[in-house]
Structure formats: C-alpha cells, structure tokens
Amino acid sequence: MGEQTRRRTGRGPLSYRPEPGSIPTQPGVYRFRDAGGRVIYVGKAKSLRPRLSSYFQDIAQLHPRTASMVTTAASVEWTVVNTEVEALQLEYSWIKEFDPRFNVKYRDDKSYPWLAVTVGEEFPRVMVGRGAKRKGTRYFGPYGHAWAIRETVDILLRVFPMRSCSNGVFKRSAQIGRPCLLGYIEKCAAPCVGNVSAEEHRRIVEDFCDFMGGQTRPFVRRIEKQMYAASEELEFERAARLRDDLGALERALEKQAVVLGDGADADVIALAEDPLEVAVQIFYVRGGRIRGQRGWVADRMDDGGTPELVEDFLLQLYAGEPEAIPREILVPSLPPDVATFEQLLGDLRGAKVQIRVPQRGDKKTLQETVASNAAQALVLHKTKRASDLTTRNRALEEIQEALELDDVPLRIECYDISNLQGTEVVASMVVFEDGLARKGEYRRFVIKGVDGQNDVASMHEVITRRFRRLLDEQAKSQQVEGESGPMLVDPETGRPRKFAYAPGLVVVDGGPPQVAAAQRALDELGIDDIPVCGLAKRLEEVWLPRQEDPVILARSSEGLYLLQRVRDEAHRFAITHHRSRRSKTMVESALDDVPGLGEVRRKTLLVHFGSLKKLREASIEELTQVPGIGPGTAAAIKDAVARASPSGKTVSVNTATGEIEES
C-alpha cells in the first residue's frame, strides 16, 4: 500500500478546504477530525478529488447530517492506496478503531440468541447464549426465540447425544462416577463417566454440527437404512429406537421450513429507509432452510442512496467475521462497485462470493418477506425512538433550567463510593452523553489511605484524581498542538486521551457533605467552569454547593428521572467493581493456606488463567501446566479454591442435584 497523507486545518469548512489540485485522484481513504483531533468521520473513494470536493460545496446543498459533520470538523486528511479493495479494508479498520460519531452504525434492534457448540473444549458442549462471539466456539443462528432453539436441541439430543451440561455438573458427575439425568435418559452419551471416549464424543458433535449446518439428507438416509437393516435382522427394539430417532429428525426439520428449493446457502438482505433512518433485516438460509434472522437500525449520515447503504452494511457485517460469509448474498440493490466488493469478500472467505439482486422466483419472494420485516422493524423503532429522543431532550433541558446551567449538560459524569464495613473502598465514574450511557468511558478507582467509613474524604479524593488527570491531559494536549488546536487524542495511536474531555455536569451520590467535598476538590485544582450537584437517596433531593436548601424537581420530572438513572448506574458499577475486588481478595486469601504457594506463584496463577472464574474451573492437569505447580500443590489449590465462593462463603455440592450451595 503506497500511503500519502495531507492535512489542512482551520475554523469552518471553507477554512480547512484543501487547495485546488492538491487532492490526488487515486483511490484512498479520508478522515475528518474535530478541533480536539478526534476522528469523526471515515470514508473511501475510487478517486479522492471529486469525493472530497463534494463536501465543500454550499452547505445548503448538503444533507443535514453531512452539513453538521463538515461544520463540526476542523481538519481533513487522506491516505492514498493502490487498489479499491485496499481502500475497503482500510476504511473498515479505521471505522473499527476510531468509532467515528458521524459514520453509519448499524445497531442490533434486540439481543439475539445463538446456538453455540464449544468445539475448542475436550468434550464440547451445546448451549444457548447471547452477546459477543467467543473463540473456540461454533455458532448457529441467530434465532428469534431462545425457547425455539431449546426445543430443537432437546429433540436432536436423542439422535446426537452430545454433552449439554455445565462444567460444574460435568466435573461433579466425573468425580462421583455417575452420569446426570440426561445420561440416564439417553440424551447424553455420558463422556463424563467414560461411556464414550473423547474421540467418539467429538464424532457425535461433528455430526450434530453438520446437521445444524444444513447437511440433513445424509443423516436421514443413514438412519432409514439402519432401521430397515435392523428390521430385516429381526432386531425390532433397535429398529423401533431408530424409527423414533427418524421421527425426531423429521420434527426438527419441520421447524425449519424449506424456502429455497435448490438447497442454497445465502444471506437474504432487505432495507427499509426514510430520510433520517434505515432498518436492515437479514435471513440466514443454509441448505435451503431459514436458520436464523437478525435486524439492525441506523441513522442516515448523508444523502447516499440504497447502494451506498448496502455497501456500508455489508462492510460492517462481514469484514470482521469472514467465517459468516456465505456463497451468495441477495441484496435489494448492488453496491456501487460490486466487483470490488465480491473480490474483498471472496478473499476473506477463501472462496468465490456472489452478490446479486433476485429478479424472480423463490428468492425474489423471500426477499419481499424480508423487506416486509424490515419495514415493520423501522415503524416499531421510530415509534420507540420518537418518545426516547423527545424525553431525553426534555430531561436535559429540565436539568439545565433547574440547576441554572449556562449550557445543556450533554456530558454528565456521576461518582459513587462503595465499601464493606470500611474495607476495600472503591469508587465509580459513569458517563452519560446525550442522555445515554457511554460505557466505554466508565472508569473505576481504588481508594487508599482514607478511612473506609469516610465517604466525604473518599469523594474528595476521587474527584481530585479524576480532574487532576483532566488538567494533565489538557496540558499534554497543549504541548501536542495540532494544526487545528490542542490534540485531545493521542497523536501516536489516534485514540481519545483518557480523561481528556470535561463534563457539562458532575453528579455525586449523596447530599451536602459529598457535594461540598466535590466542589472543594475542584476549587483546589482551580477549576471553576464545571458545575456540581448531588442526588440524595432518601428524598431524591438535588443539592448544589454552598446552598442551604435543595433543588426540588417534581417526581414526574424527566430531568429527575435521568439523574436517578445516572446515579443508579454509578451505584451498580461501583458495587460490581467492589464485588470483583472482594472475590479476588477472598480467593487470594484462600490460596494463602496452600503449603509452598508464595506470593509470586499466586500472581502467576491468576495471570496464567486470566480470571478468577477460569482458575476455579481449571482441572488439576491444567493447574500443573503452570510453571512451579506440581500435582500435590495443584490438588491443594483445587481444594482451597473449591471451598471459597465469590461471596466469601463456604461452598458445597448437593450430591442429589449436583448444584453448588453456599453456607
């Protein structure tokens, strides 16, 4: 990739507009930055010159969001690449890295359940889960309802009796030498007690994955053949069992209707759009059957048409998950340069990928169904969001008016203190922007050298530490002066500096003493332009510094409700941090009693396994892989950790149920 970078900066789009002829005509990727140096938009172009020039026309001619972007920006820079495929790859990398606020971001309209098989384990397990994907796990779906997946799995376990129990139940069964209930009713081959070897169990898992992946006919034919053979050999009980297995497969297949007669593997995508937003729906078709469905919504950021929206969506959907790319992608409109996109996806998949618009037949009919789902999703989203936007704006305006702030507090930071009888004192900082939680900006603090019962002193310390960091980061920004002003991002990584952005309002959990401590900390640092308030739990009163009486907001006030949500989120985050530290302290305390296990080896254990949960789940064999840990020490560690729970209680196992009990 041959790279060149150019930048011009200033105030207002015309002031940083590049000189005529200075923009190259080669393919490339460009970035707009704000006055603090933060990347706010990333785009690509076959030819940089006409694309960038289009942003500097009369603002009245631009899409409202594009106009907002170019007026927010203070600089533009670009990187020249050799091919359009490289431009696509670089664009995706930068969007992933910088998370620009003005780029289209497709957000899931709900949390979809996946069917997951932990193929990375010695004895893989099938389970239903949600959220981000993990390495070493094979996923099927996503599906509309978790109960539907569980029903299907329950049916298929009769034919493919693989493990579905938790790690705790599996280890307990292995210890007592007796399988769980699923083993007795033949819905698990019971590898925990050696009924099948690891290799035999993995073959069962592979057959299950093949069936879920769409290879259904071979299994149906194989079972039919075995059933008839058993009947001819007069093994009627075995034939009856195979007949029931065949019925189970047929019931599972009935839940997945055939929609494409050619047994195609395809993703069918449809959009529903209006001038402000776009909804996307996708049906995952494998082996001609619908295996899953998912939906997203996004704000439109420019006046690009359906082809540009399709391109943005495909890039975000597949560039990070090449294993999810099918042979065929059906779209409502082809992306601007479909050949380049097919080449990129083909390179990622390692096989040819075709992107096309269905014109007739079953595929056209299916896409119309997907489009209908997208239209309904957009209507539902707009109904919800209209209320949300109105409510959030009203809440921020009510807070501004009640606290007599100069500006609407678009960024609110809230602080809370948590301790356990004066020990393990921690603090939390949560951030809300535009009335919504911004979890990537949350921070945790450990309070030391302060009496744990003294919340006022703890609040003074955490506010001092946070805003001293603000001053330090702003000083660094002054030292790294950009062409458009101080760089609020790290010039080496391009990422926002931690603690570099000042809030529009600081909220503390507490009444006048906590508010006074926070204000005193700001005064000592010479900060006089950040307002502070406190929210007392007892009567939900809002307190301001140096005022004898609280500010009373109506119980039905949206502003009070937002402050309560911010305060409650800070409390939740502080409690979560406190519990994790208490758990770590408890486990380390349990390890103190292990003979021959010093501080260095304790830390080595925690670093090796990465988390306390994984340390608890580790087998003796896995423990002995840690340098310096022999079989005897590993057994002692296993015993010590098993006796301590995350809550600090003693744990035992109910031999009847296999459940862990605390006392």
C-alpha positions in Angstrom: 0.0 0.0 0.0 1.5 3.3 -1.1 0.5 5.9 1.5 0.5 9.6 1.4 -1.2 11.9 3.9 -2.3 15.5 3.5 -3.9 17.8 6.0 -5.3 21.3 6.1 -7.0 22.8 9.2 -8.9 25.8 10.4 -12.3 27.0 11.6 -15.3 26.3 9.4 -15.3 24.0 6.3 -14.1 26.7 3.9 -11.1 27.5 6.1 -9.8 23.9 6.0 -10.8 23.2 2.5 -7.8 21.8 0.6 -6.2 23.9 -2.2 -7.5 23.2 -5.7 -5.4 20.4 -7.3 -3.9 19.3 -4.0 -6.1 16.3 -3.6 -4.9 13.2 -5.6 -7.2 11.4 -8.0 -6.1 7.9 -6.8 -8.2 5.6 -4.6 -7.9 6.3 -0.9 -9.5 6.7 2.5 -10.1 10.0 4.2 -10.7 11.1 7.8 -12.4 14.2 9.2 -11.2 15.3 12.7 -12.8 17.7 15.1 -10.9 20.5 16.9 -9.7 18.1 19.5 -8.2 15.8 16.9 -10.8 13.1 17.4 -11.8 11.3 14.2 -15.5 12.0 13.5 -15.9 10.5 10.0 -14.2 8.0 7.8 -14.9 7.4 4.1 -13.3 5.9 1.0 -13.4 6.8 -2.7 -12.3 5.5 -6.1 -10.9 8.9 -6.7 -10.3 11.2 -3.7 -10.5 14.5 -5.5 -14.2 14.5 -6.6 -15.4 12.9 -3.4 -13.6 15.3 -1.0 -14.5 18.3 -3.1 -18.2 17.4 -2.8 -18.0 18.1 1.0 -17.0 21.7 0.4 -19.9 22.9 -1.8 -22.6 25.2 -0.5 -23.7 23.8 2.9 -27.4 24.4 2.0 -26.9 21.7 -0.7 -25.6 19.1 1.7 -27.6 16.5 3.6 -28.3 17.9 7.1 -26.1 15.4 8.8 -23.3 15.9 6.3 -23.5 19.6 6.9 -23.3 19.0 10.6 -20.2 16.8 10.1 -18.3 19.3 8.0 -19.1 22.2 10.3 -18.0 20.1 13.4 -14.8 19.1 11.7 -11.6 21.2 11.9 -9.4 19.2 9.6 -9.4 16.6 6.8 -6.7 14.2 5.9 -6.4 11.3 3.4 -4.3 8.2 2.7 -3.7 7.1 -0.9 -3.8 3.3 -1.5 -3.1 1.2 -4.6 -6.5 -0.5 -5.1 -10.1 -0.1 -4.2 -10.0 -3.4 -2.3 -7.3 -1.9 -0.1 -9.5 1.1 0.4 -12.4 -1.0 1.6 -10.1 -2.8 4.0 -8.5 0.4 5.4 -11.9 2.0 5.7 -13.2 -0.9 7.8 -10.1 -0.9 10.0 -10.4 2.8 10.7 -14.1 2.7 11.5 -13.4 -0.2 13.9 -10.5 1.6 15.5 -11.8 5.2 15.8 -15.6 4.6 16.1 -16.4 7.9 14.3 -19.6 9.5 15.5 -20.8 10.5 12.0 -20.4 7.1 10.3 -23.4 4.9 9.9 -23.6 2.5 12.8 -25.9 -0.5 12.5 -27.2 -1.3 15.9 -29.0 -4.6 16.8 -32.6 -3.9 17.5 -32.5 -6.6 20.2 -30.3 -9.2 21.6 -30.5 -12.4 19.6 -29.9 -15.9 20.9 -27.3 -18.1 19.3 -26.9 -21.9 19.4 -23.3 -22.4 20.4 -21.1 -25.5 20.4 -17.8 -25.2 22.3 -15.7 -27.1 19.8 -12.5 -25.8 21.5 -13.1 -28.0 24.6 -12.0 -31.6 25.0 -15.7 -32.5 25.5 -17.6 -29.9 23.5 -20.9 -28.7 24.9 -24.1 -27.4 23.2 -25.8 -24.4 24.8 -27.9 -21.3 24.0 -26.3 -17.9 24.6 -26.4 -14.3 23.6 -23.9 -11.5 23.2 -20.5 -11.4 21.6 -19.0 -14.5 20.0 -16.0 -16.2 21.6 -13.1 -18.0 20.1 -13.2 -21.8 20.0 -16.9 -21.9 19.7 -19.0 -22.6 16.7 -22.3 -20.7 16.3 -25.6 -21.3 14.6 -28.3 -18.7 14.1 -29.1 -16.2 15.4 -32.7 -17.2 16.1 -35.8 -15.3 17.0 -36.6 -17.0 20.3 -34.4 -18.9 22.8 -37.2 -21.3 23.6 -37.4 -22.4 19.9 -33.7 -23.3 19.9 -34.0 -25.3 23.2 -36.9 -27.3 21.8 -34.9 -28.2 18.7 -31.8 -29.1 20.7 -33.9 -31.2 23.1 -35.3 -33.1 20.1 -31.9 -33.6 18.4 -30.1 -34.8 21.6 -32.0 -38.0 21.1 -30.2 -38.6 17.8 -26.9 -36.8 18.7 -26.4 -37.4 22.4 -23.7 -34.8 23.0 -22.9 -33.1 26.2 -25.2 -30.1 27.2 -24.5 -29.8 30.9 -22.5 -27.1 32.6 -18.8 -27.5 33.6 -19.8 -27.9 37.3 -22.2 -30.7 36.6 -19.8 -32.4 34.2 -17.0 -32.4 36.8 -19.2 -33.5 39.6 -20.5 -36.5 37.6 -16.9 -37.4 36.8 -16.0 -37.3 40.5 -18.8 -39.4 41.7 -18.7 -41.8 38.7 -22.4 -41.4 38.0 -23.9 -39.5 35.0 -26.6 -36.9 35.4 -30.2 -37.4 34.4 -29.6 -36.7 30.7 -27.2 -39.7 30.7 -29.8 -42.0 32.1 -32.5 -41.0 29.6 -30.0 -41.4 26.7 -29.9 -37.7 25.8 -26.2 -37.7 26.5 -23.5 -40.2 25.7 -22.1 -39.5 29.2 -18.4 -38.9 28.4 -18.1 -37.7 32.0 -18.1 -41.3 33.2 -16.3 -42.8 30.2 -19.3 -44.3 28.4 -17.7 -42.9 25.2 -14.2 -41.7 24.6 -13.3 -38.1 23.7 -12.9 -39.1 20.1 -16.3 -40.9 19.9 -18.0 -37.9 21.6 -16.4 -35.5 19.1 -17.7 -37.5 16.2 -21.2 -37.1 17.7 -20.6 -33.3 18.0 -19.4 -33.1 14.4 -22.5 -34.9 13.2 -24.6 -32.5 15.2 -22.8 -29.5 13.7 -23.2 -30.9 10.2 -26.9 -31.4 10.7 -27.4 -27.9 12.1 -25.2 -26.6 9.2 -27.7 -27.9 6.7 -26.4 -31.3 5.8 -29.6 -33.1 6.8 -30.2 -35.6 4.0 -27.2 -37.9 4.7 -28.4 -38.4 8.3 -32.0 -39.1 7.4 -30.9 -41.6 4.8 -28.4 -43.3 7.1 -31.0 -43.8 9.9 -33.5 -45.1 7.4 -31.0 -47.6 6.1 -30.1 -48.7 9.7 -33.7 -49.0 10.6 -34.6 -51.3 7.7 -31.5 -53.4 8.3 -32.4 -53.9 11.9 -35.9 -54.9 10.9 -34.6 -57.4 8.5 -32.3 -58.9 11.1 -35.4 -59.1 13.5 -33.8 -56.6 15.9 -37.2 -55.0 16.4 -36.3 -53.0 19.6 -33.3 -51.4 17.8 -35.5 -50.7 14.7 -38.1 -49.1 16.9 -35.5 -46.9 18.5 -34.2 -45.8 15.1 -37.7 -45.2 14.0 -38.1 -42.8 16.9 -34.8 -41.1 16.1 -36.0 -40.6 12.5 -39.2 -39.1 13.8 -37.1 -36.7 16.0 -35.1 -35.6 13.0 -38.3 -35.0 11.0 -39.8 -32.9 13.8 -36.7 -30.8 14.0 -36.7 -30.3 10.2 -40.4 -29.3 10.3 -39.4 -26.3 12.5 -37.2 -25.1 9.6 -39.3 -24.7 6.5 -37.7 -25.1 3.1 -37.8 -21.7 1.4 -35.3 -22.3 -1.4 -35.7 -25.5 -3.4 -32.2 -25.5 -4.7 -30.7 -26.1 -1.2 -28.9 -22.7 -1.5 -26.6 -21.2 1.2 -27.4 -17.5 1.1 -27.9 -14.4 3.2 -31.1 -12.5 2.1 -30.9 -8.8 3.0 -33.6 -6.1 2.7 -33.7 -2.4 3.8 -36.5 -0.1 4.8 -35.5 3.5 4.8 -36.7 7.1 5.2 -34.8 10.4 5.1 -33.4 10.0 8.6 -33.1 6.3 9.4 -32.7 2.9 7.8 -33.6 -0.6 9.1 -32.0 -3.7 7.8 -33.2 -7.3 8.1 -31.3 -10.4 7.2 -32.5 -14.1 6.9 -29.7 -16.7 7.1 -30.6 -19.5 4.7 -28.5 -22.7 4.8 -29.3 -25.8 2.8 -32.5 -24.1 1.6 -33.8 -23.6 5.1 -34.0 -20.5 7.2 -31.5 -21.0 10.0 -31.8 -17.6 11.6 -32.8 -13.9 11.4 -31.5 -10.6 12.6 -32.2 -6.9 12.4 -30.3 -3.6 12.7 -31.2 0.1 12.6 -29.0 3.1 11.9 -29.2 6.9 11.4 -28.6 8.1 7.9 -25.5 10.3 7.8 -25.6 11.6 4.3 -27.7 11.6 1.2 -26.3 8.4 -0.3 -28.9 6.0 -1.8 -29.7 2.4 -1.2 -26.5 1.1 -3.0 -24.3 3.1 -0.5 -26.3 1.9 2.4 -25.9 -1.7 1.2 -22.2 -1.2 0.9 -21.8 0.2 4.4 -23.9 -2.7 5.9 -22.0 -5.4 4.1 -18.7 -4.0 5.2 -19.7 -3.8 8.8 -21.4 -7.3 8.7 -18.7 -9.4 7.1 -15.3 -7.7 7.3 -15.0 -8.6 11.0 -16.5 -12.1 10.6 -15.2 -13.8 7.5 -16.4 -17.2 8.7 -20.0 -15.9 8.4 -19.7 -15.0 4.6 -22.0 -17.3 2.5 -21.6 -18.3 -1.1 -24.4 -16.0 -2.2 -25.7 -12.6 -0.8 -29.1 -11.4 -2.0 -29.5 -7.6 -1.7 -32.1 -5.1 -2.7 -29.5 -3.0 -4.7 -26.0 -3.7 -5.7 -23.2 -1.7 -4.0 -21.6 0.9 -6.2 -18.6 -1.3 -7.2 -19.9 -4.8 -6.8 -16.9 -6.5 -8.4 -14.5 -4.9 -5.9 -16.8 -6.0 -3.0 -17.1 -9.5 -4.3 -13.3 -9.7 -4.6 -12.9 -8.5 -1.0 -15.4 -10.9 0.5 -14.0 -13.7 -1.7 -10.5 -13.1 -0.3 -11.9 -13.1 3.2 -13.9 -16.3 2.7 -11.3 -18.1 0.7 -13.9 -19.0 -2.0 -16.0 -17.2 -4.6 -18.8 -15.0 -3.3 -21.7 -13.7 -5.5 -23.7 -10.6 -4.6 -26.8 -10.1 -6.7 -30.4 -8.8 -6.8 -33.0 -11.5 -7.1 -35.3 -10.9 -10.1 -37.9 -13.7 -9.9 -38.9 -17.0 -8.3 -38.5 -18.2 -4.7 -35.5 -15.9 -3.9 -37.4 -12.8 -5.0 -40.4 -13.9 -2.9 -38.2 -14.5 0.1 -36.6 -11.1 -0.2 -40.0 -9.5 -0.3 -40.8 -11.2 3.0 -37.5 -9.9 4.5 -38.4 -6.4 3.2 -41.7 -6.6 5.0 -40.0 -7.5 8.2 -37.6 -4.5 7.7 -40.5 -2.1 7.2 -42.2 -3.3 10.3 -39.0 -3.0 12.3 -38.5 0.6 11.1 -42.0 1.5 12.1 -41.6 0.0 15.6 -38.2 1.6 16.1 -39.4 5.0 15.1 -42.3 4.7 17.5 -40.0 3.9 20.3 -37.3 6.4 19.4 -39.6 9.3 18.9 -40.5 9.0 22.5 -36.9 8.4 23.6 -35.5 11.5 21.8 -38.2 13.8 23.0 -37.9 12.5 26.5 -34.1 12.8 26.6 -34.1 16.3 25.2 -36.7 17.4 27.7 -34.8 15.8 30.6 -31.6 17.6 29.7 -33.4 20.9 29.3 -35.1 20.4 32.7 -31.8 19.8 34.4 -30.3 22.9 32.7 -33.2 25.0 33.9 -33.4 23.6 37.4 -29.7 24.0 38.1 -29.4 27.3 36.2 -26.6 26.0 33.9 -25.2 28.1 31.1 -25.5 25.1 28.7 -27.4 21.9 28.3 -25.3 19.2 30.1 -24.6 17.0 27.1 -22.0 15.0 29.0 -22.8 14.1 32.6 -20.4 12.3 34.9 -21.6 10.6 38.1 -19.5 9.3 41.0 -20.3 6.8 43.8 -18.4 5.3 46.7 -18.7 1.7 47.8 -17.1 -0.1 50.8 -17.6 -3.1 53.0 -17.5 -2.1 56.7 -14.7 0.3 55.9 -12.6 -2.1 53.8 -12.0 -2.4 50.0 -13.1 1.1 49.3 -13.7 1.8 45.6 -15.3 4.5 43.5 -17.0 4.5 40.1 -17.3 7.1 37.4 -20.1 6.6 34.8 -20.6 8.8 31.8 -23.9 9.7 30.0 -23.8 11.6 26.7 -27.0 13.0 25.2 -28.9 11.2 27.9 -27.5 7.7 27.0 -24.9 5.7 28.9 -21.4 5.6 27.2 -20.0 2.6 28.8 -16.6 2.8 27.0 -15.9 6.0 29.1 -16.7 4.4 32.5 -13.8 4.4 35.0 -13.0 2.7 38.3 -10.9 4.0 41.2 -9.4 2.2 44.2 -9.4 4.5 47.3 -6.4 4.0 49.6 -5.2 6.0 52.6 -8.7 7.1 53.5 -10.9 5.8 56.4 -13.3 3.5 54.7 -16.2 4.9 56.7 -15.5 8.4 55.5 -17.4 8.8 52.2 -16.8 12.5 52.2 -13.0 12.1 52.1 -13.2 9.4 49.6 -15.3 11.6 47.3 -12.8 14.4 47.7 -10.0 12.0 46.6 -11.7 10.6 43.6 -12.8 14.0 42.3 -9.3 15.3 42.8 -7.7 12.4 41.0 -10.1 12.5 38.0 -9.8 16.2 37.4 -6.1 16.4 38.1 -5.9 13.8 35.2 -8.1 16.2 33.2 -5.7 19.0 33.7 -2.7 16.8 32.9 -4.3 15.5 29.7 -5.2 19.1 28.7 -1.6 20.1 29.4 -0.3 17.3 27.2 -2.8 18.4 24.5 -1.3 22.0 24.7 2.1 20.5 24.3 1.0 18.5 21.3 -0.6 21.4 19.5 -2.3 20.3 16.3 -2.9 22.5 13.2 -6.5 23.0 14.4 -5.7 23.4 18.1 -4.9 21.1 21.1 -5.0 17.4 20.2 -7.4 15.7 22.6 -6.3 12.4 21.1 -3.0 10.6 21.4 -1.0 11.6 18.3 0.6 8.2 18.1 -2.5 6.0 18.3 -5.2 8.4 17.3 -7.3 7.3 20.2 -9.0 9.8 22.6 -6.9 10.6 25.6 -8.3 9.1 28.8 -10.0 11.8 31.0 -9.4 14.4 28.3 -13.0 15.6 27.9 -14.6 17.9 30.5 -18.2 17.1 31.6 -21.0 19.6 31.4 -22.2 18.4 34.9 -20.7 16.4 37.7 -23.2 14.4 39.8 -22.2 12.8 43.1 -24.2 10.2 45.0 -25.0 12.0 48.3 -26.1 15.2 50.0 -24.5 18.4 51.1 -21.3 16.9 52.6 -20.4 14.9 49.4 -21.3 17.9 47.2 -19.1 20.2 49.3 -16.2 17.7 49.1 -16.5 17.5 45.3 -16.7 21.3 44.9 -13.7 21.8 47.3 -11.7 19.4 45.2 -12.4 21.4 42.0 -11.7 24.7 43.8 -8.3 23.4 45.0 -7.5 22.5 41.3 -8.5 25.9 40.1 -11.4 24.6 38.1 -14.4 26.9 38.1 -16.3 26.2 35.0 -17.7 22.7 35.8 -21.0 22.6 37.7 -21.6 20.1 40.5 -24.7 18.7 42.1 -25.6 15.8 44.4 -28.6 13.5 44.5 -29.6 12.3 48.0 -31.3 8.9 48.1 -33.6 9.5 51.0 -35.9 12.1 49.5 -34.3 12.3 46.0 -33.3 15.9 46.6 -30.8 17.7 44.3 -28.2 19.6 46.3 -25.9 22.4 44.9 -22.7 23.7 46.6 -23.0 26.4 49.1 -26.8 26.4 49.1 -28.8 25.7 52.3 -31.9 24.3 50.6 -32.1 21.6 48.0 -33.5 22.0 44.4 -36.8 20.2 44.3 -37.7 18.6 41.0 -41.2 17.2 40.5 -41.5 13.4 41.0 -42.8 13.2 37.4 -39.9 15.3 36.1 -37.9 13.7 33.3 -34.8 15.6 34.5 -35.1 13.9 37.9 -35.6 10.5 36.3 -32.4 11.0 34.2 -30.4 12.0 37.3 -31.8 8.9 39.1 -30.7 6.6 36.2 -27.3 8.2 36.2 -26.9 7.8 40.0 -28.2 4.2 40.0 -25.9 3.3 37.2 -22.9 4.7 39.1 -24.0 2.7 42.2 -24.4 -0.5 40.1 -20.9 0.0 38.6 -19.3 0.7 41.9 -20.9 -2.4 43.5 -19.8 -4.6 40.6 -16.2 -3.4 41.0 -16.3 -3.9 44.7 -17.6 -7.4 44.4 -14.9 -8.3 41.9 -12.1 -7.0 44.3 -13.7 -8.8 47.2 -13.8 -12.0 45.2 -10.1 -11.6 44.3 -9.1 -10.9 47.9 -11.1 -13.9 49.1 -9.6 -16.3 46.6 -6.1 -15.0 47.3 -6.7 -15.4 51.0 -7.8 -19.0 50.4 -4.6 -19.6 48.5 -2.5 -18.3 51.4 -3.2 -21.6 53.2 -1.8 -23.7 50.4 1.7 -25.0 51.5 4.5 -23.9 49.3 2.5 -21.3 47.4 4.0 -17.9 47.8 3.0 -14.5 46.5 4.9 -14.9 43.2 3.2 -18.2 42.4 -0.2 -16.9 43.4 0.2 -14.0 40.9 1.5 -16.3 38.3 -1.7 -18.5 38.6 -4.0 -15.5 38.2 -2.0 -14.2 35.2 -1.9 -17.6 33.6 -5.7 -18.2 33.8 -6.7 -14.6 33.1 -9.6 -14.6 35.5 -10.7 -16.0 38.8 -13.6 -17.8 37.2 -11.2 -19.8 34.9 -8.9 -20.5 37.9 -11.9 -22.0 39.8 -12.9 -24.1 36.7 -9.4 -25.4 36.0 -8.6 -29.1 36.4 -5.6 -30.4 38.3 -4.0 -31.2 34.9 -4.4 -27.6 33.8 -3.0 -26.3 37.1 0.1 -28.4 36.7 0.8 -26.7 33.4 1.7 -23.5 35.3 5.4 -23.3 36.0 6.3 -24.3 39.5 3.0 -26.1 40.2 3.3 -29.8 40.8 0.5 -32.4 41.2 0.4 -32.1 45.0 0.3 -28.3 45.0 -2.4 -28.4 42.2 -4.6 -30.7 44.3 -4.2 -28.4 47.3 -5.1 -25.3 45.2 -8.1 -27.1 43.7 -9.3 -27.9 47.2 -8.7 -24.4 48.6 -10.5 -22.6 45.7 -13.4 -25.1 45.8 -14.1 -24.2 49.4 -14.3 -20.5 48.7 -17.1 -18.9 46.7 -17.2 -15.4 45.1 -19.3 -14.1 48.0 -16.8 -15.3 50.6 -19.0 -18.2 51.8 -18.2 -21.8 52.1 -19.5 -23.9 49.2 -20.5 -27.5 49.0 -22.1 -29.7 46.3 -25.5 -31.2 46.7 -24.9 -34.8 45.7 -28.6 -35.3 44.8 -28.9 -32.3 42.4 -25.3 -31.5 41.5 -26.0 -27.9 42.4 -23.4 -25.7 44.3 -24.7 -24.5 47.6 -23.4 -21.7 49.9 -23.4 -21.5 53.6 
